[in-house]
Amino acid sequence: MEILYRSTRGNGETVTASQAILQGLSPDGGLFVPTQIPKFTKSLRELSQLSYQELAYQVMSSFLTDLTPEELKSCIQKAYDSKFDTPAIAPLTEKGGAHYLELFHGSTIAFKDMALSILPHLMTVSAKKNHEERKIVILTATSGDTGKAAMAGFADVPGTRIIVFYPKHGVSPIQEKQMVTQKGSNTHVVGITGNFDDAQTAVKKMFHDTELAAELSKAGYLFSSANSINIGRLVPQIVYYVYAYATLLREGKIQEGEKINVVVPTGNFGNILAAYYGKQMGLPLEKLICASNDNKVLYDFFTTGTYDKNRDFILTTSPSMDILISSNLERLIYKIAGDDPEKCRGFMEALTAKGTYTITPDMKEQLADFYGDFATEGETAQTIARLFRDTGYMIDPHTAVAATVYEKYKAKTGDDRTTVIASTASPYKFTRSVLCALDQKYDSMTDFGLVDALNGLTGVAVPKAIEEIRTAPTLHDRVVDAVDMPKAVKDILGIA
């Protein structure tokens, strides 16, 4: 069955999967969504017997139907290899009454590796398939993890350049060090004097700038995206939820068809949307628990039906979730609006013009799959400390937000079914936050002194990604205002 893609704001025109991957964002400003969600072609029991790579093929081949089996298998083989430090790729660890899906065993120790290890390969295959001769310029805004994972994936990939913008004062020291030390003749990192939403808004504006696109095309360049707005980022994320279920089934923790809950620390809404798509495919998921930090715009949306970004932007210890415009929510809005692009466009235009929109009661009823809650900074720290004290297991602040919200959900609902928590980053990426959650004495230590202290405390080996940047020189030091981002892009690409 062929799966095509159309824009959430378009006129119904369709493109192939490879065209959607190549474009990243639709020319009308919408996001590409599949015309239908494919169903599993194998039983859950059969899926439980597959390796991560085999499962990735089963899921992704259902969505990316214009890639040949040979092309897709080659992309998967190149992506999910020894760059992951565990053969399972996404192992499950049972601690404190929940199963933590560890998505941080890739080369940059964050969940973005799961999709960004394969996106460059999908992108180059898509370019070849569509006879694209121009160099692809990957333009990306990051709240901390996407940038490094994207650069690691695209570094020195022929026919590509990658430019990453990040909030200069809105990421952890380790996150920043990972980015500014990135090697690769085609990689560029730019700090901005603003927050993530400023960076993301400016990137989207550049995608819609026809004059800039024409200048780029004349110089032999084509914009594309590595953010989760790219369907080539979203589809690979479905895989690890299926793998989590398959692992629980294979290990006898659940029965075939038994429903489980999934808890996802959520910022841009891509990671939890992937779980939603998995449920649409036939994965037995009960509640999709959306966990927010103090920037609780999604919690408020699920509670009231009103999305309102008109609020103070709060810098937290879980910076990858410090987001007030959750781009991927547009795909869910399109779905619950009855796949109506006009309705969806109206909501998105209201968000741009007024910073808020309210869905209809009928649409709100369709959000029953989701449960939203949030964790304060204090609660997040308490959860890190409690879990480590009780089990010896250390989690990062994003995962702790999810664990906190899960405890709130259980207390409110009494639902104690088997639950998977998406653990999205290694605690080594947020050493100061996790150690200060245990004791404020750690706050006086240097960043790499904290790395060694965490190693001594937990016995967990320091990841290669951290050791590599310990003495690495800074290779990128450009900082600009958000309004000057287009000029920075032109400078980097040598366009007058």
Secondary structure in CASP SS format (residue, H / E / C, confidence):
PFRMAT SS
TARGET T0000
AUTHOR 0000-0000-0000
METHOD secondary structure of the structure
MODEL  1
M C 1.00
E C 1.00
I C 1.00
L C 1.00
Y E 1.00
R E 1.00
S E 1.00
T C 1.00
R C 1.00
G C 1.00
N C 1.00
G C 1.00
E C 1.00
T E 1.00
V E 1.00
T C 1.00
A H 1.00
S H 1.00
Q H 1.00
A H 1.00
I H 1.00
L H 1.00
Q H 1.00
G C 1.00
L C 1.00
S C 1.00
P C 1.00
D C 1.00
G C 1.00
G C 1.00
L C 1.00
F E 1.00
V E 1.00
P E 1.00
T C 1.00
Q C 1.00
I C 1.00
P C 1.00
K C 1.00
F C 1.00
T C 1.00
K C 1.00
S C 1.00
L H 1.00
R H 1.00
E H 1.00
L H 1.00
S C 1.00
Q C 1.00
L C 1.00
S C 1.00
Y H 1.00
Q H 1.00
E H 1.00
L H 1.00
A H 1.00
Y H 1.00
Q H 1.00
V H 1.00
M H 1.00
S H 1.00
S H 1.00
F H 1.00
L C 1.00
T C 1.00
D C 1.00
L C 1.00
T C 1.00
P H 1.00
E H 1.00
E H 1.00
L H 1.00
K H 1.00
S H 1.00
C H 1.00
I H 1.00
Q H 1.00
K H 1.00
A H 1.00
Y C 1.00
D C 1.00
S C 1.00
K C 1.00
F C 1.00
D C 1.00
T C 1.00
P C 1.00
A C 1.00
I C 1.00
A C 1.00
P C 1.00
L E 1.00
T E 1.00
E E 1.00
K E 1.00
G C 1.00
G C 1.00
A E 1.00
H E 1.00
Y E 1.00
L E 1.00
E E 1.00
L C 1.00
F C 1.00
H C 1.00
G C 1.00
S C 1.00
T C 1.00
I C 1.00
A E 1.00
F C 1.00
K C 1.00
D H 1.00
M H 1.00
A H 1.00
L H 1.00
S C 1.00
I C 1.00
L H 1.00
P H 1.00
H H 1.00
L H 1.00
M H 1.00
T H 1.00
V H 1.00
S H 1.00
A H 1.00
K H 1.00
K H 1.00
N C 1.00
H C 1.00
E C 1.00
E C 1.00
R C 1.00
K E 1.00
I E 1.00
V E 1.00
I E 1.00
L E 1.00
T E 1.00
A E 1.00
T C 1.00
S C 1.00
G C 1.00
D C 1.00
T H 1.00
G H 1.00
K H 1.00
A H 1.00
A H 1.00
M H 1.00
A H 1.00
G H 1.00
F H 1.00
A C 1.00
D C 1.00
V C 1.00
P C 1.00
G C 1.00
T E 1.00
R E 1.00
I E 1.00
I E 1.00
V E 1.00
F E 1.00
Y E 1.00
P E 1.00
K C 1.00
H C 1.00
G C 1.00
V C 1.00
S C 1.00
P H 1.00
I H 1.00
Q H 1.00
E H 1.00
K H 1.00
Q H 1.00
M H 1.00
V H 1.00
T C 1.00
Q C 1.00
K C 1.00
G C 1.00
S C 1.00
N C 1.00
T E 1.00
H E 1.00
V E 1.00
V E 1.00
G E 1.00
I E 1.00
T C 1.00
G C 1.00
N C 1.00
F H 1.00
D H 1.00
D H 1.00
A H 1.00
Q H 1.00
T H 1.00
A H 1.00
V H 1.00
K H 1.00
K H 1.00
M H 1.00
F H 1.00
H H 1.00
D C 1.00
T H 1.00
E H 1.00
L H 1.00
A H 1.00
A H 1.00
E H 1.00
L H 1.00
S H 1.00
K H 1.00
A C 1.00
G C 1.00
Y E 1.00
L E 1.00
F E 1.00
S E 1.00
S C 1.00
A C 1.00
N C 1.00
S C 1.00
I C 1.00
N C 1.00
I H 1.00
G H 1.00
R H 1.00
L H 1.00
V H 1.00
P H 1.00
Q H 1.00
I H 1.00
V H 1.00
Y H 1.00
Y H 1.00
V H 1.00
Y H 1.00
A H 1.00
Y H 1.00
A H 1.00
T H 1.00
L H 1.00
L H 1.00
R H 1.00
E C 1.00
G C 1.00
K C 1.00
I C 1.00
Q C 1.00
E C 1.00
G C 1.00
E C 1.00
K C 1.00
I E 1.00
N E 1.00
V E 1.00
V E 1.00
V E 1.00
P E 1.00
T C 1.00
G C 1.00
N C 1.00
F C 1.00
G H 1.00
N H 1.00
I H 1.00
L H 1.00
A H 1.00
A H 1.00
Y H 1.00
Y H 1.00
G H 1.00
K H 1.00
Q H 1.00
M H 1.00
G C 1.00
L C 1.00
P C 1.00
L E 1.00
E E 1.00
K E 1.00
L E 1.00
I E 1.00
C E 1.00
A E 1.00
S E 1.00
N C 1.00
D C 1.00
N C 1.00
K C 1.00
V H 1.00
L H 1.00
Y H 1.00
D H 1.00
F H 1.00
F H 1.00
T H 1.00
T H 1.00
G C 1.00
T E 1.00
Y E 1.00
D E 1.00
K C 1.00
N C 1.00
R C 1.00
D C 1.00
F C 1.00
I C 1.00
L C 1.00
T C 1.00
T C 1.00
S C 1.00
P H 1.00
S H 1.00
M H 1.00
D C 1.00
I C 1.00
L C 1.00
I C 1.00
S C 1.00
S C 1.00
N C 1.00
L H 1.00
E H 1.00
R H 1.00
L H 1.00
I H 1.00
Y H 1.00
K H 1.00
I H 1.00
A C 1.00
G C 1.00
D C 1.00
D C 1.00
P H 1.00
E H 1.00
K H 1.00
C H 1.00
R H 1.00
G H 1.00
F H 1.00
M H 1.00
E H 1.00
A H 1.00
L H 1.00
T H 1.00
A H 1.00
K H 1.00
G C 1.00
T E 1.00
Y E 1.00
T E 1.00
I C 1.00
T C 1.00
P H 1.00
D H 1.00
M H 1.00
K H 1.00
E H 1.00
Q C 1.00
L C 1.00
A C 1.00
D C 1.00
F E 1.00
Y E 1.00
G E 1.00
D E 1.00
F E 1.00
A C 1.00
T C 1.00
E H 1.00
G H 1.00
E H 1.00
T H 1.00
A H 1.00
Q H 1.00
T H 1.00
I H 1.00
A H 1.00
R H 1.00
L H 1.00
F H 1.00
R H 1.00
D H 1.00
T H 1.00
G C 1.00
Y C 1.00
M C 1.00
I C 1.00
D C 1.00
P H 1.00
H H 1.00
T H 1.00
A H 1.00
V H 1.00
A H 1.00
A H 1.00
T H 1.00
V H 1.00
Y H 1.00
E H 1.00
K H 1.00
Y H 1.00
K H 1.00
A H 1.00
K H 1.00
T H 1.00
G C 1.00
D C 1.00
D C 1.00
R C 1.00
T C 1.00
T E 1.00
V E 1.00
I E 1.00
A E 1.00
S E 1.00
T C 1.00
A E 1.00
S C 1.00
P H 1.00
Y H 1.00
K H 1.00
F H 1.00
T H 1.00
R H 1.00
S H 1.00
V H 1.00
L H 1.00
C H 1.00
A H 1.00
L H 1.00
D C 1.00
Q H 1.00
K H 1.00
Y H 1.00
D H 1.00
S H 1.00
M C 1.00
T C 1.00
D H 1.00
F H 1.00
G H 1.00
L H 1.00
V H 1.00
D H 1.00
A H 1.00
L H 1.00
N H 1.00
G H 1.00
L H 1.00
T H 1.00
G C 1.00
V C 1.00
A C 1.00
V C 1.00
P C 1.00
K H 1.00
A H 1.00
I H 1.00
E H 1.00
E H 1.00
I H 1.00
R C 1.00
T C 1.00
A C 1.00
P C 1.00
T C 1.00
L C 1.00
H C 1.00
D C 1.00
R E 1.00
V E 1.00
V E 1.00
D C 1.00
A H 1.00
V H 1.00
D H 1.00
M H 1.00
P H 1.00
K H 1.00
A H 1.00
V H 1.00
K H 1.00
D H 1.00
I H 1.00
L H 1.00
G C 1.00
I C 1.00
A C 1.00
END
